[in-house]
Amino acid sequence: MGLYGGLTAADIHRRKKLKTSEKILDHMGSEELGANLFRITQTEAKLRREQPQGLETASGMHYQVGQTVREAIAKNEGTMPENLPTPEKSISEIGKEQLKKLKEKKEPPMLDE
């Protein structure tokens, strides 16, 4: 919520017009994904360092790191994650297409004569 200006996961699903079964991270472009990965890694490191007691404290730390990443985006005049376009294809769809292309290119094994 800190990275997305208070939006919940349900809010993001709606904004991206995703089905309930679809994962938000699979429907991000590189800029949005990068911000989220940075938020995730920095939160994980902070939790490991500070070892908070209780879910509420840990959630607060997660929110704070998200806000810090959001402030960095704003400071660099970047586009806020919730305003970035949703890619036409999910990462899993792209992966399936790439696997299909690899399989199509693969030549059948040569038989010994």
C-alpha positions in Angstrom: 0.0 0.0 0.0 2.9 2.4 0.7 4.2 2.1 -2.9 0.8 2.5 -4.4 -0.4 5.5 -2.4 -2.7 3.6 -0.2 -4.2 1.3 -2.8 -4.9 -2.2 -1.7 -4.2 -5.4 -3.7 -8.0 -5.5 -4.6 -7.8 -1.8 -5.8 -4.8 -2.7 -8.0 -6.6 -5.7 -9.4 -9.5 -3.5 -10.4 -7.3 -0.7 -11.9 -5.5 -3.3 -14.0 -8.8 -5.1 -14.9 -7.4 -8.4 -13.7 -9.4 -11.5 -12.8 -9.3 -12.6 -9.2 -7.1 -15.6 -10.2 -4.5 -13.4 -12.0 -1.4 -12.3 -10.1 -0.6 -8.6 -10.0 3.2 -9.2 -10.4 2.5 -11.1 -13.7 0.9 -8.0 -15.2 3.6 -5.4 -14.7 5.9 -3.7 -17.1 9.6 -3.5 -16.3 9.4 -0.1 -14.5 6.6 -1.2 -12.2 8.1 -4.6 -11.6 11.5 -3.0 -10.8 9.9 -0.7 -8.2 8.2 -3.7 -6.6 11.2 -5.9 -6.5 13.2 -3.1 -4.9 10.5 -2.6 -2.3 10.4 -6.4 -1.7 14.1 -6.8 -1.3 14.5 -3.7 0.9 11.6 -4.8 3.1 13.1 -8.2 3.5 16.5 -6.8 4.5 14.9 -4.4 7.0 12.8 -7.1 8.6 15.9 -9.3 8.9 17.9 -6.5 10.4 15.3 -5.2 12.8 13.4 -8.4 13.6 10.1 -6.7 14.5 7.8 -8.4 17.0 4.3 -8.9 15.7 2.5 -8.7 12.4 1.4 -5.1 12.9 5.0 -3.9 13.4 6.2 -5.9 10.4 3.3 -4.6 8.2 4.1 -1.0 9.3 7.7 -1.5 8.2 6.6 -2.9 4.9 4.3 0.1 4.3 7.2 2.5 5.3 9.6 1.0 2.8 6.9 1.2 0.1 6.4 4.9 0.9 10.2 5.5 0.7 10.3 3.9 -2.8 7.3 5.9 -3.9 9.1 9.1 -2.7 12.2 8.2 -4.7 10.0 7.8 -7.8 8.4 11.2 -7.2 11.8 12.8 -6.5 13.0 11.5 -9.9 9.8 12.8 -11.6 8.8 9.2 -12.4 5.3 7.8 -13.0 3.6 6.4 -10.0 3.2 2.6 -10.2 -0.6 2.8 -10.2 -0.4 5.1 -13.3 1.8 2.9 -15.4 0.2 1.0 -18.2 -0.6 -2.7 -17.8 1.2 -4.8 -20.4 -1.1 -6.4 -23.0 0.3 -9.9 -22.1 1.2 -11.3 -18.8 4.7 -12.6 -18.0 3.3 -16.2 -18.0 1.7 -15.6 -21.5 5.0 -14.3 -22.8 6.8 -17.3 -21.3 4.5 -19.8 -22.9 4.9 -18.1 -26.3 8.7 -18.3 -25.9 8.6 -22.0 -25.0 6.4 -22.7 -28.0 8.8 -20.9 -30.3 11.7 -22.9 -28.9 9.8 -26.2 -29.4 9.0 -25.2 -33.0 12.6 -24.4 -33.8 13.9 -27.6 -32.3 14.8 -30.0 -35.0 14.0 -33.7 -34.6 17.0 -35.9 -33.5 19.1 -37.5 -36.3 18.7 -41.2 -36.5 21.8 -43.3 -37.0 21.8 -45.1 -40.3 
